Amino acid sequence: MKYAIIILCVYVIFLIGRSNAHSRTKTDIKYFPYKKKHLLTKAEYVFYNELAARTKKYNIIICPKVRMEDFIDVTDIQNRQKYRGYIKSRHVDFLLCDSKLNILGAIELDDPSHNYESVQRTDDFKNKVYNAIGVKLYRITYQQEYDLQITNMLKDLTDRYKKQN
C-alpha cells in the first residue's frame, strides 16, 4: 500500500509537470525563453569587416548567415522532404550577391572546429551541394590576416563574372 501511494504521488507530480509544460506553448504570450545574441561570432565579425571594406568597390552585397534552404530548391519532387531535410537547418557564413541579389559566390570561414571529422563531413556535403547548384564556395581559413585569401577570392570571383557576361 505504501508503494502504491508513492507511485500515485509520482504519477500526479508527473501529470502536473506535464500540464505546466503543455500550458507553455508557442502561443502563450507569457513565456518566451529567448534572448538576443550577436549575429556573427567574433572571428566572423572580424572577417566580415575586412571583406566589406575590400568588396565595397565591386558593389558586392554581403549577406551573413543565410540558411541554405532560402536560396536552394530541391529538384527531386518525389523526395523533396528527404533532401530538404539536409539543407533546412544549415547555413552559409556569407553569401555574396550583386546589386540585384543574384548570387555570385559563397564563403565558409573555416576555423579550427573544421578539423573535426563530423564537421568535415558537413563541409564535404556543402562542397557537393554548391557544386551541384553551380555556385562557387570559397573556403577561407581562419587566421589573423585575410588579405591574400580575400584578394585571391575576389580575383577568381571577378574572372568568373566576366566569363558569364
DARA-V83691 format. One record per residue. N is the residue number from 0. RES is the residue in one letter. PHI is phi in whole degrees, -180 to 180 (* if undefined). NEAR is the number of other C-alpha atoms within 12 Angstrom. D_LAST is the distance of its C-alpha to the last C-alpha in Angstrom with 2 decimals. Layout:
n->(N/N)
res->(RES/RES)
phi->(PHI/PHI)
near->(NEAR/NEAR)
d_last->(D_LAST/D_LAST)
This chain:
n->(0/1/2/3/4/5/6/7/8/9/10/11/12/13/14/15/16/17/18/19/20/21/22/23/24/25/26/27/28/29/30/31/32/33/34/35/36/37/38/39/40/41/42/43/44/45/46/47/48/49/50/51/52/53/54/55/56/57/58/59/60/61/62/63/64/65/66/67/68/69/70/71/72/73/74/75/76/77/78/79/80/81/82/83/84/85/86/87/88/89/90/91/92/93/94/95/96/97/98/99/100/101/102/103/104/105/106/107/108/109/110/111/112/113/114/115/116/117/118/119/120/121/122/123/124/125/126/127/128/129/130/131/132/133/134/135/136/137/138/139/140/141/142/143/144/145/146/147/148/149/150/151/152/153/154/155/156/157/158/159/160/161/162/163/164)
res->(M/K/Y/A/I/I/I/L/C/V/Y/V/I/F/L/I/G/R/S/N/A/H/S/R/T/K/T/D/I/K/Y/F/P/Y/K/K/K/H/L/L/T/K/A/E/Y/V/F/Y/N/E/L/A/A/R/T/K/K/Y/N/I/I/I/C/P/K/V/R/M/E/D/F/I/D/V/T/D/I/Q/N/R/Q/K/Y/R/G/Y/I/K/S/R/H/V/D/F/L/L/C/D/S/K/L/N/I/L/G/A/I/E/L/D/D/P/S/H/N/Y/E/S/V/Q/R/T/D/D/F/K/N/K/V/Y/N/A/I/G/V/K/L/Y/R/I/T/Y/Q/Q/E/Y/D/L/Q/I/T/N/M/L/K/D/L/T/D/R/Y/K/K/Q/N)
phi->(*/-58/-69/-65/-68/-63/-64/-63/-63/-62/-64/-64/-62/-61/-65/-65/-62/-67/-64/-66/-65/-68/-71/-94/-92/-68/-96/-77/-74/-92/-132/-134/-82/-129/-147/-72/-138/-70/-64/-115/-71/-60/-64/-65/-67/-60/-63/-56/-61/-67/-64/-61/-65/-80/-94/-55/-69/-95/57/-87/-95/-102/-108/-85/51/-95/-68/-58/-65/-74/-133/-127/-101/-88/-93/-84/-61/-67/-118/-54/-64/-60/-75/-63/-60/-74/-114/-66/-107/-105/-135/-110/-62/-144/-108/-102/-130/-84/-66/-99/64/-77/-75/-98/-177/-138/-129/-114/-91/-91/-89/-59/-64/-76/-84/-79/-59/-64/-71/-65/-66/-65/-59/-63/-60/-62/-56/-69/-64/-64/-64/-64/-92/76/-114/-71/-103/-93/-102/-102/-79/-61/-165/-75/-125/-110/-52/-66/-65/-68/-58/-64/-64/-65/-63/-63/-63/-69/-62/-63/-64/-64/-67/-77/-106)
near->(7/8/9/10/11/12/13/14/14/14/14/14/14/15/14/14/14/14/13/14/14/15/15/16/15/13/10/13/10/10/14/12/11/7/6/7/8/12/16/20/16/16/25/30/20/19/33/33/22/22/35/24/20/25/25/19/13/21/19/29/27/33/30/29/28/27/22/28/22/19/28/26/22/23/14/11/11/10/12/17/16/14/21/24/15/22/26/21/16/24/28/38/33/36/34/39/28/22/15/11/16/18/29/36/35/40/40/35/36/26/23/15/15/20/15/13/12/12/17/17/14/24/28/18/19/30/23/16/29/30/16/16/21/17/27/29/33/32/27/31/24/26/17/16/17/26/21/17/24/29/20/17/28/30/18/19/29/25/14/17/21/11/9/10/7)
d_last->(83.87/82.63/79.48/78.92/78.94/76.52/74.18/74.50/73.72/70.64/69.48/70.06/68.17/65.29/65.29/65.42/62.51/60.52/61.38/60.24/56.95/56.45/57.21/54.31/51.53/48.10/49.52/52.39/51.53/54.13/52.39/48.93/48.80/45.58/44.72/41.66/40.04/37.25/33.80/33.02/35.32/36.32/34.14/31.07/31.86/32.17/28.82/27.22/28.61/27.31/23.82/23.82/24.96/22.28/19.25/20.49/18.81/15.32/16.32/16.16/18.64/20.93/22.69/25.73/27.66/25.68/27.46/25.49/26.77/25.15/21.60/22.46/24.07/26.59/26.00/29.52/31.51/34.87/34.47/32.46/35.05/35.33/31.66/31.31/34.17/32.23/29.55/31.39/33.11/30.49/28.03/25.37/26.34/23.14/19.99/17.08/15.12/13.01/15.06/14.71/15.94/13.01/13.95/12.21/15.27/19.04/21.95/25.45/28.03/30.47/33.92/37.10/37.47/34.74/37.40/39.28/39.03/38.45/35.52/34.11/34.31/32.30/29.74/29.53/29.12/26.28/24.52/24.83/23.71/20.46/19.85/20.69/18.29/15.33/15.43/16.19/19.69/20.75/24.51/25.97/29.60/31.97/33.60/34.81/31.98/28.28/26.93/25.96/24.49/22.33/21.29/20.30/18.46/16.44/15.63/14.49/12.53/10.65/10.21/8.86/6.36/5.31/5.61/3.83/0.00)
